[in-house]
Amino acid sequence: MTMLATNTNIHSELTIDTIPPKVSLTTPTNLKTGISKTGTIILKLTEDIKSYSFNKIP
């Protein structure tokens, strides 16, 4: 989808990405056993997104 934003001072064209990223890699791997409950989980996606950290999951 392409949007055109205009006003008296600004004229720009924005392209909105409508395809969500997909998970391409996980650490630990799927179905891995013996994982620490306090260990780090890493997800790699097919495109960059704004990062976020979870300190505690209830």
PDB file of N, CA, C, O and CB in Angstrom:
ATOM      1  N   MET A   1       0.847  -1.158   0.000  1.00  0.00           N
ATOM      2  CA  MET A   1       0.000   0.000   0.000  1.00  0.00           C
ATOM      3  C   MET A   1       0.898   1.228   0.000  1.00  0.00           C
ATOM      4  O   MET A   1       1.882   1.273   0.739  1.00  0.00           O
ATOM      5  CB  MET A   1      -0.967  -0.006   1.212  1.00  0.00           C
ATOM      6  N   THR A   2       0.584   2.195  -0.793  1.00  0.00           N
ATOM      7  CA  THR A   2       1.325   3.447  -0.843  1.00  0.00           C
ATOM      8  C   THR A   2       0.416   4.578  -0.406  1.00  0.00           C
ATOM      9  O   THR A   2      -0.725   4.683  -0.855  1.00  0.00           O
ATOM     10  CB  THR A   2       1.886   3.709  -2.260  1.00  0.00           C
ATOM     11  N   MET A   3       0.933   5.423   0.476  1.00  0.00           N
ATOM     12  CA  MET A   3       0.157   6.552   0.964  1.00  0.00           C
ATOM     13  C   MET A   3       0.877   7.834   0.587  1.00  0.00           C
ATOM     14  O   MET A   3       2.107   7.877   0.566  1.00  0.00           O
ATOM     15  CB  MET A   3      -0.059   6.466   2.497  1.00  0.00           C
ATOM     16  N   LEU A   4       0.136   8.852   0.297  1.00  0.00           N
ATOM     17  CA  LEU A   4       0.701  10.154  -0.027  1.00  0.00           C
ATOM     18  C   LEU A   4       0.296  11.136   1.065  1.00  0.00           C
ATOM     19  O   LEU A   4      -0.890  11.373   1.290  1.00  0.00           O
ATOM     20  CB  LEU A   4       0.227  10.646  -1.431  1.00  0.00           C
ATOM     21  N   ALA A   5       1.299  11.710   1.744  1.00  0.00           N
ATOM     22  CA  ALA A   5       1.022  12.659   2.814  1.00  0.00           C
ATOM     23  C   ALA A   5       1.385  14.058   2.330  1.00  0.00           C
ATOM     24  O   ALA A   5       2.494  14.288   1.847  1.00  0.00           O
ATOM     25  CB  ALA A   5       1.808  12.295   4.111  1.00  0.00           C
ATOM     26  N   THR A   6       0.452  14.980   2.460  1.00  0.00           N
ATOM     27  CA  THR A   6       0.741  16.345   2.015  1.00  0.00           C
ATOM     28  C   THR A   6       0.194  17.365   3.002  1.00  0.00           C
ATOM     29  O   THR A   6      -0.830  17.131   3.645  1.00  0.00           O
ATOM     30  CB  THR A   6       0.151  16.594   0.620  1.00  0.00           C
ATOM     31  N   ASN A   7       0.860  18.462   3.116  1.00  0.00           N
ATOM     32  CA  ASN A   7       0.354  19.671   3.746  1.00  0.00           C
ATOM     33  C   ASN A   7       1.149  20.818   3.135  1.00  0.00           C
ATOM     34  O   ASN A   7       1.884  20.602   2.172  1.00  0.00           O
ATOM     35  CB  ASN A   7       0.488  19.626   5.331  1.00  0.00           C
ATOM     36  N   THR A   8       1.027  22.003   3.654  1.00  0.00           N
ATOM     37  CA  THR A   8       1.686  23.147   3.012  1.00  0.00           C
ATOM     38  C   THR A   8       3.204  23.076   3.080  1.00  0.00           C
ATOM     39  O   THR A   8       3.879  23.706   2.266  1.00  0.00           O
ATOM     40  CB  THR A   8       1.222  24.428   3.649  1.00  0.00           C
ATOM     41  N   ASN A   9       3.766  22.318   4.037  1.00  0.00           N
ATOM     42  CA  ASN A   9       5.214  22.254   4.219  1.00  0.00           C
ATOM     43  C   ASN A   9       5.832  20.905   3.858  1.00  0.00           C
ATOM     44  O   ASN A   9       7.032  20.834   3.594  1.00  0.00           O
ATOM     45  CB  ASN A   9       5.546  22.577   5.633  1.00  0.00           C
ATOM     46  N   ILE A  10       5.045  19.846   3.842  1.00  0.00           N
ATOM     47  CA  ILE A  10       5.589  18.497   3.673  1.00  0.00           C
ATOM     48  C   ILE A  10       4.908  17.796   2.509  1.00  0.00           C
ATOM     49  O   ILE A  10       3.690  17.874   2.349  1.00  0.00           O
ATOM     50  CB  ILE A  10       5.421  17.674   4.964  1.00  0.00           C
ATOM     51  N   HIS A  11       5.693  17.123   1.715  1.00  0.00           N
ATOM     52  CA  HIS A  11       5.161  16.270   0.654  1.00  0.00           C
ATOM     53  C   HIS A  11       6.062  15.038   0.605  1.00  0.00           C
ATOM     54  O   HIS A  11       7.220  15.135   0.199  1.00  0.00           O
ATOM     55  CB  HIS A  11       5.109  17.023  -0.751  1.00  0.00           C
ATOM     56  N   SER A  12       5.540  13.886   1.013  1.00  0.00           N
ATOM     57  CA  SER A  12       6.355  12.676   1.002  1.00  0.00           C
ATOM     58  C   SER A  12       5.484  11.471   0.696  1.00  0.00           C
ATOM     59  O   SER A  12       4.272  11.484   0.913  1.00  0.00           O
ATOM     60  CB  SER A  12       7.081  12.488   2.347  1.00  0.00           C
ATOM     61  N   GLU A  13       6.122  10.445   0.195  1.00  0.00           N
ATOM     62  CA  GLU A  13       5.435   9.206  -0.131  1.00  0.00           C
ATOM     63  C   GLU A  13       5.926   8.123   0.812  1.00  0.00           C
ATOM     64  O   GLU A  13       7.132   7.952   0.992  1.00  0.00           O
ATOM     65  CB  GLU A  13       5.666   8.803  -1.614  1.00  0.00           C
ATOM     66  N   LEU A  14       4.998   7.391   1.415  1.00  0.00           N
ATOM     67  CA  LEU A  14       5.321   6.325   2.346  1.00  0.00           C
ATOM     68  C   LEU A  14       4.852   4.995   1.779  1.00  0.00           C
ATOM     69  O   LEU A  14       3.751   4.900   1.236  1.00  0.00           O
ATOM     70  CB  LEU A  14       4.685   6.586   3.725  1.00  0.00           C
ATOM     71  N   THR A  15       5.685   3.972   1.904  1.00  0.00           N
ATOM     72  CA  THR A  15       5.279   2.629   1.526  1.00  0.00           C
ATOM     73  C   THR A  15       5.124   1.809   2.791  1.00  0.00           C
ATOM     74  O   THR A  15       6.066   1.696   3.576  1.00  0.00           O
ATOM     75  CB  THR A  15       6.303   1.976   0.555  1.00  0.00           C
ATOM     76  N   ILE A  16       3.963   1.243   2.996  1.00  0.00           N
ATOM     77  CA  ILE A  16       3.675   0.461   4.195  1.00  0.00           C
ATOM     78  C   ILE A  16       3.882  -1.014   3.889  1.00  0.00           C
ATOM     79  O   ILE A  16       3.295  -1.559   2.955  1.00  0.00           O
ATOM     80  CB  ILE A  16       2.230   0.721   4.700  1.00  0.00           C
ATOM     81  N   ASP A  17       4.733  -1.654   4.699  1.00  0.00           N
ATOM     82  CA  ASP A  17       5.011  -3.086   4.560  1.00  0.00           C
ATOM     83  C   ASP A  17       3.866  -3.860   5.196  1.00  0.00           C
ATOM     84  O   ASP A  17       3.685  -3.794   6.412  1.00  0.00           O
ATOM     85  CB  ASP A  17       6.383  -3.471   5.217  1.00  0.00           C
ATOM     86  N   THR A  18       3.096  -4.587   4.408  1.00  0.00           N
ATOM     87  CA  THR A  18       1.952  -5.335   4.933  1.00  0.00           C
ATOM     88  C   THR A  18       2.257  -6.814   5.138  1.00  0.00           C
ATOM     89  O   THR A  18       1.384  -7.573   5.558  1.00  0.00           O
ATOM     90  CB  THR A  18       0.774  -5.191   4.000  1.00  0.00           C
ATOM     91  N   ILE A  19       3.490  -7.233   4.847  1.00  0.00           N
ATOM     92  CA  ILE A  19       3.884  -8.629   5.032  1.00  0.00           C
ATOM     93  C   ILE A  19       4.645  -8.748   6.349  1.00  0.00           C
ATOM     94  O   ILE A  19       5.717  -8.161   6.494  1.00  0.00           O
ATOM     95  CB  ILE A  19       4.755  -9.137   3.833  1.00  0.00           C
ATOM     96  N   PRO A  20       4.101  -9.510   7.322  1.00  0.00           N
ATOM     97  CA  PRO A  20       4.774  -9.616   8.616  1.00  0.00           C
ATOM     98  C   PRO A  20       6.048 -10.458   8.513  1.00  0.00           C
ATOM     99  O   PRO A  20       6.146 -11.329   7.649  1.00  0.00           O
ATOM    100  CB  PRO A  20       3.826 -10.222   9.659  1.00  0.00           C
ATOM    101  N   PRO A  21       7.029 -10.198   9.395  1.00  0.00           N
ATOM    102  CA  PRO A  21       8.233 -11.027   9.402  1.00  0.00           C
ATOM    103  C   PRO A  21       7.910 -12.430   9.900  1.00  0.00           C
ATOM    104  O   PRO A  21       6.922 -12.638  10.605  1.00  0.00           O
ATOM    105  CB  PRO A  21       9.328 -10.387  10.278  1.00  0.00           C
ATOM    106  N   LYS A  22       8.748 -13.384   9.528  1.00  0.00           N
ATOM    107  CA  LYS A  22       8.590 -14.773   9.977  1.00  0.00           C
ATOM    108  C   LYS A  22       9.799 -15.157  10.819  1.00  0.00           C
ATOM    109  O   LYS A  22      10.885 -14.606  10.638  1.00  0.00           O
ATOM    110  CB  LYS A  22       8.429 -15.749   8.763  1.00  0.00           C
ATOM    111  N   VAL A  23       9.615 -16.099  11.738  1.00  0.00           N
ATOM    112  CA  VAL A  23      10.723 -16.612  12.548  1.00  0.00           C
ATOM    113  C   VAL A  23      11.578 -17.503  11.661  1.00  0.00           C
ATOM    114  O   VAL A  23      11.076 -18.456  11.066  1.00  0.00           O
ATOM    115  CB  VAL A  23      10.205 -17.399  13.805  1.00  0.00           C
ATOM    116  N   SER A  24      12.876 -17.195  11.570  1.00  0.00           N
ATOM    117  CA  SER A  24      13.776 -17.996  10.730  1.00  0.00           C
ATOM    118  C   SER A  24      14.743 -18.842  11.550  1.00  0.00           C
ATOM    119  O   SER A  24      15.344 -19.777  11.020  1.00  0.00           O
ATOM    120  CB  SER A  24      14.561 -17.089   9.803  1.00  0.00           C
ATOM    121  N   LEU A  25      14.904 -18.526  12.852  1.00  0.00           N
ATOM    122  CA  LEU A  25      15.829 -19.273  13.705  1.00  0.00           C
ATOM    123  C   LEU A  25      15.428 -19.064  15.156  1.00  0.00           C
ATOM    124  O   LEU A  25      15.029 -17.963  15.535  1.00  0.00           O
ATOM    125  CB  LEU A  25      17.307 -18.829  13.466  1.00  0.00           C
ATOM    126  N   THR A  26      15.528 -20.100  15.964  1.00  0.00           N
ATOM    127  CA  THR A  26      15.287 -19.972  17.398  1.00  0.00           C
ATOM    128  C   THR A  26      16.439 -20.611  18.165  1.00  0.00           C
ATOM    129  O   THR A  26      17.013 -21.608  17.725  1.00  0.00           O
ATOM    130  CB  THR A  26      13.937 -20.623  17.795  1.00  0.00           C
ATOM    131  N   THR A  27      16.768 -20.031  19.308  1.00  0.00           N
ATOM    132  CA  THR A  27      17.726 -20.617  20.237  1.00  0.00           C
ATOM    133  C   THR A  27      17.106 -20.494  21.614  1.00  0.00           C
ATOM    134  O   THR A  27      16.795 -19.382  22.041  1.00  0.00           O
ATOM    135  CB  THR A  27      19.142 -19.913  20.162  1.00  0.00           C
ATOM    136  N   PRO A  28      16.916 -21.593  22.322  1.00  0.00           N
ATOM    137  CA  PRO A  28      17.221 -22.965  21.943  1.00  0.00           C
ATOM    138  C   PRO A  28      16.329 -23.447  20.797  1.00  0.00           C
ATOM    139  O   PRO A  28      15.267 -22.881  20.542  1.00  0.00           O
ATOM    140  CB  PRO A  28      17.067 -23.884  23.146  1.00  0.00           C
ATOM    141  N   THR A  29      16.769 -24.479  20.126  1.00  0.00           N
ATOM    142  CA  THR A  29      16.036 -25.012  18.982  1.00  0.00           C
ATOM    143  C   THR A  29      14.721 -25.651  19.427  1.00  0.00           C
ATOM    144  O   THR A  29      14.546 -25.993  20.596  1.00  0.00           O
ATOM    145  CB  THR A  29      16.895 -26.034  18.227  1.00  0.00           C
ATOM    146  N   ASN A  30      13.810 -25.805  18.481  1.00  0.00           N
ATOM    147  CA  ASN A  30      12.506 -26.399  18.738  1.00  0.00           C
ATOM    148  C   ASN A  30      12.662 -27.814  19.304  1.00  0.00           C
ATOM    149  O   ASN A  30      13.494 -28.592  18.837  1.00  0.00           O
ATOM    150  CB  ASN A  30      11.666 -26.426  17.449  1.00  0.00           C
ATOM    151  N   LEU A  31      11.858 -28.130  20.303  1.00  0.00           N
ATOM    152  CA  LEU A  31      11.801 -29.438  20.968  1.00  0.00           C
ATOM    153  C   LEU A  31      13.059 -29.786  21.757  1.00  0.00           C
ATOM    154  O   LEU A  31      13.245 -30.946  22.125  1.00  0.00           O
ATOM    155  CB  LEU A  31      11.555 -30.507  19.948  1.00  0.00           C
ATOM    156  N   LYS A  32      13.916 -28.821  22.024  1.00  0.00           N
ATOM    157  CA  LYS A  32      15.123 -29.036  22.821  1.00  0.00           C
ATOM    158  C   LYS A  32      14.715 -29.330  24.260  1.00  0.00           C
ATOM    159  O   LYS A  32      13.815 -28.675  24.786  1.00  0.00           O
ATOM    160  CB  LYS A  32      16.073 -27.798  22.753  1.00  0.00           C
ATOM    161  N   THR A  33      15.349 -30.288  24.898  1.00  0.00           N
ATOM    162  CA  THR A  33      15.047 -30.625  26.289  1.00  0.00           C
ATOM    163  C   THR A  33      16.184 -30.157  27.192  1.00  0.00           C
ATOM    164  O   THR A  33      17.275 -29.839  26.720  1.00  0.00           O
ATOM    165  CB  THR A  33      14.817 -32.150  26.451  1.00  0.00           C
ATOM    166  N   GLY A  34      15.916 -30.119  28.490  1.00  0.00           N
ATOM    167  CA  GLY A  34      16.926 -29.728  29.464  1.00  0.00           C
ATOM    168  C   GLY A  34      17.266 -28.249  29.452  1.00  0.00           C
ATOM    169  O   GLY A  34      18.393 -27.869  29.770  1.00  0.00           O
ATOM    170  N   ILE A  35      16.321 -27.423  29.094  1.00  0.00           N
ATOM    171  CA  ILE A  35      16.538 -25.980  29.002  1.00  0.00           C
ATOM    172  C   ILE A  35      16.287 -25.322  30.355  1.00  0.00           C
ATOM    173  O   ILE A  35      15.315 -25.653  31.035  1.00  0.00           O
ATOM    174  CB  ILE A  35      15.624 -25.358  27.924  1.00  0.00           C
ATOM    175  N   SER A  36      17.152 -24.398  30.747  1.00  0.00           N
ATOM    176  CA  SER A  36      16.989 -23.662  31.988  1.00  0.00           C
ATOM    177  C   SER A  36      15.770 -22.746  31.900  1.00  0.00           C
ATOM    178  O   SER A  36      15.523 -22.132  30.862  1.00  0.00           O
ATOM    179  CB  SER A  36      18.256 -22.848  32.305  1.00  0.00           C
ATOM    180  N   LYS A  37      15.014 -22.656  32.986  1.00  0.00           N
ATOM    181  CA  LYS A  37      13.860 -21.758  33.030  1.00  0.00           C
ATOM    182  C   LYS A  37      14.291 -20.299  33.030  1.00  0.00           C
ATOM    183  O   LYS A  37      13.485 -19.424  32.714  1.00  0.00           O
ATOM    184  CB  LYS A  37      13.009 -22.047  34.262  1.00  0.00           C
ATOM    185  N   THR A  38      15.527 -20.021  33.373  1.00  0.00           N
ATOM    186  CA  THR A  38      16.013 -18.647  33.417  1.00  0.00           C
ATOM    187  C   THR A  38      16.960 -18.341  32.254  1.00  0.00           C
ATOM    188  O   THR A  38      17.599 -17.289  32.239  1.00  0.00           O
ATOM    189  CB  THR A  38      16.717 -18.387  34.741  1.00  0.00           C
ATOM    190  N   GLY A  39      17.052 -19.235  31.300  1.00  0.00           N
ATOM    191  CA  GLY A  39      17.936 -19.045  30.154  1.00  0.00           C
ATOM    192  C   GLY A  39      17.413 -18.004  29.178  1.00  0.00           C
ATOM    193  O   GLY A  39      16.277 -17.541  29.285  1.00  0.00           O
ATOM    194  N   THR A  40      18.253 -17.652  28.240  1.00  0.00           N
ATOM    195  CA  THR A  40      17.916 -16.664  27.226  1.00  0.00           C
ATOM    196  C   THR A  40      17.281 -17.337  26.017  1.00  0.00           C
ATOM    197  O   THR A  40      17.738 -18.390  25.574  1.00  0.00           O
ATOM    198  CB  THR A  40      19.161 -15.876  26.805  1.00  0.00           C
ATOM    199  N   ILE A  41      16.234 -16.730  25.488  1.00  0.00           N
ATOM    200  CA  ILE A  41      15.586 -17.198  24.264  1.00  0.00           C
ATOM    201  C   ILE A  41      15.890 -16.181  23.173  1.00  0.00           C
ATOM    202  O   ILE A  41      15.702 -14.980  23.365  1.00  0.00           O
ATOM    203  CB  ILE A  41      14.030 -17.385  24.459  1.00  0.00           C
ATOM    204  N   ILE A  42      16.357 -16.661  22.037  1.00  0.00           N
ATOM    205  CA  ILE A  42      16.684 -15.779  20.919  1.00  0.00           C
ATOM    206  C   ILE A  42      15.840 -16.165  19.713  1.00  0.00           C
ATOM    207  O   ILE A  42      15.761 -17.339  19.352  1.00  0.00           O
ATOM    208  CB  ILE A  42      18.197 -15.849  20.576  1.00  0.00           C
ATOM    209  N   LEU A  43      15.215 -15.179  19.095  1.00  0.00           N
ATOM    210  CA  LEU A  43      14.448 -15.370  17.870  1.00  0.00           C
ATOM    211  C   LEU A  43      15.086 -14.538  16.776  1.00  0.00           C
ATOM    212  O   LEU A  43      15.358 -13.354  16.977  1.00  0.00           O
ATOM    213  CB  LEU A  43      12.952 -14.985  18.066  1.00  0.00           C
ATOM    214  N   LYS A  44      15.327 -15.138  15.625  1.00  0.00           N
ATOM    215  CA  LYS A  44      15.796 -14.379  14.468  1.00  0.00           C
ATOM    216  C   LYS A  44      14.639 -14.322  13.478  1.00  0.00           C
ATOM    217  O   LYS A  44      14.014 -15.337  13.172  1.00  0.00           O
ATOM    218  CB  LYS A  44      17.087 -15.030  13.820  1.00  0.00           C
ATOM    219  N   LEU A  45      14.365 -13.118  12.982  1.00  0.00           N
ATOM    220  CA  LEU A  45      13.258 -12.919  12.059  1.00  0.00           C
ATOM    221  C   LEU A  45      13.777 -12.634  10.658  1.00  0.00           C
ATOM    222  O   LEU A  45      14.948 -12.301  10.474  1.00  0.00           O
ATOM    223  CB  LEU A  45      12.356 -11.776  12.537  1.00  0.00           C
ATOM    224  N   THR A  46      12.897 -12.767   9.675  1.00  0.00           N
ATOM    225  CA  THR A  46      13.271 -12.569   8.277  1.00  0.00           C
ATOM    226  C   THR A  46      13.490 -11.104   7.922  1.00  0.00           C
ATOM    227  O   THR A  46      13.970 -10.801   6.829  1.00  0.00           O
ATOM    228  CB  THR A  46      12.214 -13.149   7.381  1.00  0.00           C
ATOM    229  N   GLU A  47      13.143 -10.183   8.833  1.00  0.00           N
ATOM    230  CA  GLU A  47      13.411  -8.763   8.615  1.00  0.00           C
ATOM    231  C   GLU A  47      13.594  -8.081   9.958  1.00  0.00           C
ATOM    232  O   GLU A  47      13.154  -8.596  10.985  1.00  0.00           O
ATOM    233  CB  GLU A  47      12.265  -8.092   7.811  1.00  0.00           C
ATOM    234  N   ASP A  48      14.236  -6.935   9.955  1.00  0.00           N
ATOM    235  CA  ASP A  48      14.475  -6.190  11.180  1.00  0.00           C
ATOM    236  C   ASP A  48      13.177  -5.609  11.715  1.00  0.00           C
ATOM    237  O   ASP A  48      12.316  -5.157  10.960  1.00  0.00           O
ATOM    238  CB  ASP A  48      15.495  -5.078  10.942  1.00  0.00           C
ATOM    239  N   ILE A  49      13.058  -5.632  13.046  1.00  0.00           N
ATOM    240  CA  ILE A  49      11.937  -4.988  13.726  1.00  0.00           C
ATOM    241  C   ILE A  49      12.501  -4.210  14.905  1.00  0.00           C
ATOM    242  O   ILE A  49      13.680  -4.349  15.234  1.00  0.00           O
ATOM    243  CB  ILE A  49      10.859  -6.036  14.194  1.00  0.00           C
ATOM    244  N   LYS A  50      11.674  -3.398  15.540  1.00  0.00           N
ATOM    245  CA  LYS A  50      12.095  -2.690  16.744  1.00  0.00           C
ATOM    246  C   LYS A  50      12.313  -3.736  17.839  1.00  0.00           C
ATOM    247  O   LYS A  50      11.442  -4.575  18.070  1.00  0.00           O
ATOM    248  CB  LYS A  50      11.031  -1.607  17.181  1.00  0.00           C
ATOM    249  N   SER A  51      13.460  -3.696  18.515  1.00  0.00           N
ATOM    250  CA  SER A  51      13.772  -4.702  19.523  1.00  0.00           C
ATOM    251  C   SER A  51      13.001  -4.467  20.816  1.00  0.00           C
ATOM    252  O   SER A  51      12.566  -3.354  21.112  1.00  0.00           O
ATOM    253  CB  SER A  51      15.263  -4.714  19.805  1.00  0.00           C
ATOM    254  N   TYR A  52      12.847  -5.533  21.566  1.00  0.00           N
ATOM    255  CA  TYR A  52      12.152  -5.483  22.840  1.00  0.00           C
ATOM    256  C   TYR A  52      12.738  -6.544  23.740  1.00  0.00           C
ATOM    257  O   TYR A  52      13.064  -7.633  23.270  1.00  0.00           O
ATOM    258  CB  TYR A  52      10.626  -5.680  22.665  1.00  0.00           C
ATOM    259  N   SER A  53      12.880  -6.261  25.014  1.00  0.00           N
ATOM    260  CA  SER A  53      13.404  -7.225  25.983  1.00  0.00           C
ATOM    261  C   SER A  53      12.335  -7.551  27.013  1.00  0.00           C
ATOM    262  O   SER A  53      11.629  -6.669  27.500  1.00  0.00           O
ATOM    263  CB  SER A  53      14.674  -6.678  26.676  1.00  0.00           C
ATOM    264  N   PHE A  54      12.230  -8.825  27.332  1.00  0.00           N
ATOM    265  CA  PHE A  54      11.351  -9.282  28.395  1.00  0.00           C
ATOM    266  C   PHE A  54      12.237  -9.627  29.592  1.00  0.00           C
ATOM    267  O   PHE A  54      13.140 -10.455  29.477  1.00  0.00           O
ATOM    268  CB  PHE A  54      10.479 -10.517  27.938  1.00  0.00           C
ATOM    269  N   ASN A  55      11.988  -9.008  30.718  1.00  0.00           N
ATOM    270  CA  ASN A  55      12.759  -9.323  31.904  1.00  0.00           C
ATOM    271  C   ASN A  55      12.163 -10.493  32.677  1.00  0.00           C
ATOM    272  O   ASN A  55      12.892 -11.241  33.327  1.00  0.00           O
ATOM    273  CB  ASN A  55      12.852  -8.110  32.795  1.00  0.00           C
ATOM    274  N   LYS A  56      10.872 -10.654  32.613  1.00  0.00           N
ATOM    275  CA  LYS A  56      10.216 -11.723  33.351  1.00  0.00           C
ATOM    276  C   LYS A  56       8.916 -12.084  32.676  1.00  0.00           C
ATOM    277  O   LYS A  56       8.112 -11.212  32.348  1.00  0.00           O
ATOM    278  CB  LYS A  56       9.970 -11.318  34.806  1.00  0.00           C
ATOM    279  N   ILE A  57       8.711 -13.356  32.471  1.00  0.00           N
ATOM    280  CA  ILE A  57       7.445 -13.848  31.930  1.00  0.00           C
ATOM    281  C   ILE A  57       6.741 -14.573  33.062  1.00  0.00           C
ATOM    282  O   ILE A  57       7.294 -15.515  33.630  1.00  0.00           O
ATOM    283  CB  ILE A  57       7.660 -14.793  30.678  1.00  0.00           C
ATOM    284  N   PRO A  58       5.533 -14.152  33.399  1.00  0.00           N
ATOM    285  CA  PRO A  58       4.817 -14.767  34.546  1.00  0.00           C
ATOM    286  C   PRO A  58       4.513 -16.237  34.322  1.00  0.00           C
ATOM    287  O   PRO A  58       3.922 -16.884  35.186  1.00  0.00           O
ATOM    288  CB  PRO A  58       3.512 -14.024  34.814  1.00  0.00           C
TER     289      PRO A  58
END
